[in-house]
Amino acid sequence: MNTLTQIIERYDDEEFLKADGFDDAVIGVCHLSRRLIYSYAKCIEILVVEEGMEVIDAIEHLSYNVINSYVGEKTPIWCVDYN
């Protein structure tokens, strides 16, 4: 069971805004805002391994098309981690 599944089960009364294709990159939830927290490093890995992107292209895609998109108060949190 991945982290996202555990969060959804624990917070069954909450609606979370998810980033498509990055379910395995969820590392937690903000206790106060109830927003999902994604691992930046895991998102890059997903784009490289599953989508076949070069690392630089994955970084650019994630930065411009995903992270910088504001979609309301439930916009996910992006954690720049060093895993």
N, C-alpha and C positions, 0 to 999 in steps of 0.2 A: 504494500500500500504506500503510495507516494505521499509527500507532505501535503499537497493540495487536497487530496481525498480526506486525509486526517482533519484538516482545517474545516472543510465543508461539513464533515460529520460532527465536529465539536461545536461549530457555530451554525447549527442547522436553521436558525431563525434569521441569519444574515444573507444578504445578496452581495456577492463579490463580483467585481469587474475583472475579468481575466484577459490576459494577452494571448491571442490565438497562437497555438503552436509551442507555447512555452510552459506547459503544465509541469514538466519535470524540473523547471528552474525555480519553482516557488520554494522559498526557504522559511517562510513564516508569515505572520499576520501582525499588523500594528494593533496593539491592544486598545489604544484610544480611538483611532479613526476607523478601525476595522477594514483597513486596506491591505491587500496582498502585498507581500514583499518578495521581489524576484532577485535572484543572483545574476549580476551582470556577466560574470565569468561563465556561468552555466548557460546563459542565453547565447553567448558567443559560441560555446561548444556545440550547442544544438544547431546553430546555423551552419557551422563548419562541417559537422559530422552528418547531420540528417539532410541538410540542404545543399551540401557540396560547395559551399562558398569558401573563398580564400579568407584568411583571418581579417585582413584589412577591409575587405568588402563586407564581412559580417559586422565589423565595428561600425562602419559607415551606415549600413542598413539599420542596425539597431539604434544608433544615435539619431538619425534623421527621421526614420519612419515609425519608430516605436517609443523610445524614451521621451522624445520631445513632444509627443502628442498628449495634449490635455483633453480628457474626455469626461470631465466633471469631478465632483468631490470624491468619487471612489476610484480615481485614477491610481493605478498601482504605484508602489514605491520601488525604486530601482536601487539596489545595494551594490556599490562598487566593492567587490570582495576580491581577495587575492588567493583563491583556492587553486 
